[in-house]
Amino acid sequence: MRPTIKIDFVSDVACPWCAVGLGNLNKAITAFGDKANFEVHFRPFELNPNMPLGGQDAIEHLTEKYGLTVEQVQANQAQIRARGP
């Protein structure tokens, strides 16, 4: 009998790294699906509950929030695109 692995996936739907993580989780579940059953429960989390209703430019937001340069944010976004599903 295969064990059941329960996973709480906590994420913000606007977070690109959460999407990358979910893609990797899905690949792992597929790779190990013959060894275990998986129960994935999605749990919401707001990374920035104080974001204005109209939103904010992503680069502006990330440079302010993390103290990064525009170039660092752009390099990070390139990594997200490279790892994306």
Phi, psi and chi 1 to 4 in degrees:
 res  aa     phi    psi   chi1   chi2   chi3   chi4
   1 MET       -  133.7 -179.1  173.8 -162.2      -
   2 ARG   -81.0  141.3  -62.5 -173.1  -52.9 -177.8
   3 PRO   -72.3  159.1   27.0  -34.3      -      -
   4 THR  -106.3  126.7  -63.2      -      -      -
   5 ILE  -106.4  121.1  -61.8  172.7      -      -
   6 LYS   -98.3  130.3  -64.4  179.7 -178.4 -177.8
   7 ILE  -126.0  126.8  -59.7  167.9      -      -
   8 ASP   -97.0  116.2  -76.7  -32.5      -      -
   9 PHE  -101.6  105.1 -171.9   81.7      -      -
  10 VAL   -98.6  121.4 -178.5      -      -      -
  11 SER  -157.0  163.6   68.6      -      -      -
  12 ASP  -105.9  129.7 -176.8  -36.9      -      -
  13 VAL   -63.1  -19.1  -62.9      -      -      -
  14 ALA   -91.8   -1.1      -      -      -      -
  15 CYS   -89.3  115.6  171.7      -      -      -
  16 PRO   -66.3  -32.2   22.4  -30.4      -      -
  17 TRP   -67.2  -30.0  -77.4  114.2      -      -
  18 CYS   -65.3  -39.1  -65.9      -      -      -
  19 ALA   -64.9  -40.7      -      -      -      -
  20 VAL   -62.1  -44.9  170.1      -      -      -
  21 GLY   -61.8  -41.1      -      -      -      -
  22 LEU   -65.0  -39.8 -179.7   57.8      -      -
  23 GLY   -60.8  -42.2      -      -      -      -
  24 ASN   -67.5  -38.9  -71.2  -26.4      -      -
  25 LEU   -62.4  -44.3  175.4   61.5      -      -
  26 ASN   -61.7  -38.5  -73.0  -26.7      -      -
  27 LYS   -64.1  -41.9  -72.8  177.5 -172.8  176.2
  28 ALA   -65.3  -41.7      -      -      -      -
  29 ILE   -62.4  -41.5  -71.6  171.8      -      -
  30 THR   -63.9  -42.8  -61.3      -      -      -
  31 ALA   -66.1  -33.1      -      -      -      -
  32 PHE  -111.2   12.7  -67.8   96.3      -      -
  33 GLY   -61.2  -21.9      -      -      -      -
  34 ASP   -86.0   -7.6   60.6  -25.7      -      -
  35 LYS  -106.0  -19.7  -65.6  178.0  177.7   42.0
  36 ALA  -157.0  159.5      -      -      -      -
  37 ASN   -94.5  146.1  -62.0  -48.0      -      -
  38 PHE  -123.9  134.3  -64.4   89.1      -      -
  39 GLU  -118.4  112.7  -71.2 -179.3   16.7      -
  40 VAL  -105.2  125.2  180.0      -      -      -
  41 HIS  -114.6  124.8  -59.0  -86.6      -      -
  42 PHE   -89.6  129.2  -67.8   89.8      -      -
  43 ARG  -121.5  123.0  -52.3  -73.0 -175.0 -143.6
  44 PRO   -76.1  150.0   28.1  -33.3      -      -
  45 PHE  -149.6  131.8  179.1   79.7      -      -
  46 GLU   -97.0  113.6 -105.0 -174.7  -62.1      -
  47 LEU   -65.7  -35.2  -74.6  171.1      -      -
  48 ASN  -140.1   83.0 -172.6   -3.3      -      -
  49 PRO   -66.8  -13.0   21.6  -28.6      -      -
  50 ASN   -95.8    9.4  -60.5  -43.1      -      -
  51 MET   -62.3  133.4  177.1   67.3   70.8      -
  52 PRO   -61.4  152.6   -6.3   10.4      -      -
  53 LEU   -54.8  -37.0  -72.4  177.6      -      -
  54 GLY   -78.6   -2.9      -      -      -      -
  55 GLY    79.2 -166.7      -      -      -      -
  56 GLN  -154.4  148.8 -177.4 -178.4   16.7      -
  57 ASP   -54.6  131.2  175.5   77.5      -      -
  58 ALA   -60.6  -45.4      -      -      -      -
  59 ILE   -65.6  -42.7  -68.3  179.1      -      -
  60 GLU   -59.8  -45.5  176.6 -174.8   60.8      -
  61 HIS   -61.7  -47.6  171.5   70.4      -      -
  62 LEU   -69.4  -35.1  -65.5  169.4      -      -
  63 THR   -67.5  -38.5   56.3      -      -      -
  64 GLU   -70.3  -45.4  -71.5  175.1    5.3      -
  65 LYS   -68.2  -43.4 -177.9  174.0 -178.0  176.5
  66 TYR  -107.2   -2.6  -62.6  110.0      -      -
  67 GLY    68.2   29.2      -      -      -      -
  68 LEU   -91.0  160.5  -58.0  172.0      -      -
  69 THR   -82.5  163.7   65.9      -      -      -
  70 VAL   -58.3  -40.0  170.3      -      -      -
  71 GLU   -64.3  -39.3  -67.4   77.3   17.2      -
  72 GLN   -65.6  -41.0  -71.4  171.0  -43.3      -
  73 VAL   -64.2  -43.3  171.5      -      -      -
  74 GLN   -63.7  -39.2  -69.6  170.2  -24.4      -
  75 ALA   -65.2  -41.0      -      -      -      -
  76 ASN   -62.8  -42.7 -168.6   15.1      -      -
  77 GLN   -63.9  -35.3  -70.5  175.9  -27.7      -
  78 ALA   -65.3  -38.9      -      -      -      -
  79 GLN   -64.2  -40.7  -72.8 -178.5   -1.3      -
  80 ILE   -61.6  -47.1  -68.6  168.1      -      -
  81 ARG   -61.4  -39.0  -77.7 -169.8  -65.8  -79.1
  82 ALA   -66.9  -31.3      -      -      -      -
  83 ARG   -97.4   -5.5  -66.1 -177.8 -175.5 -177.6
  84 GLY   -63.9  161.7      -      -      -      -
  85 PRO   -68.9      -   11.8  -13.5      -      -
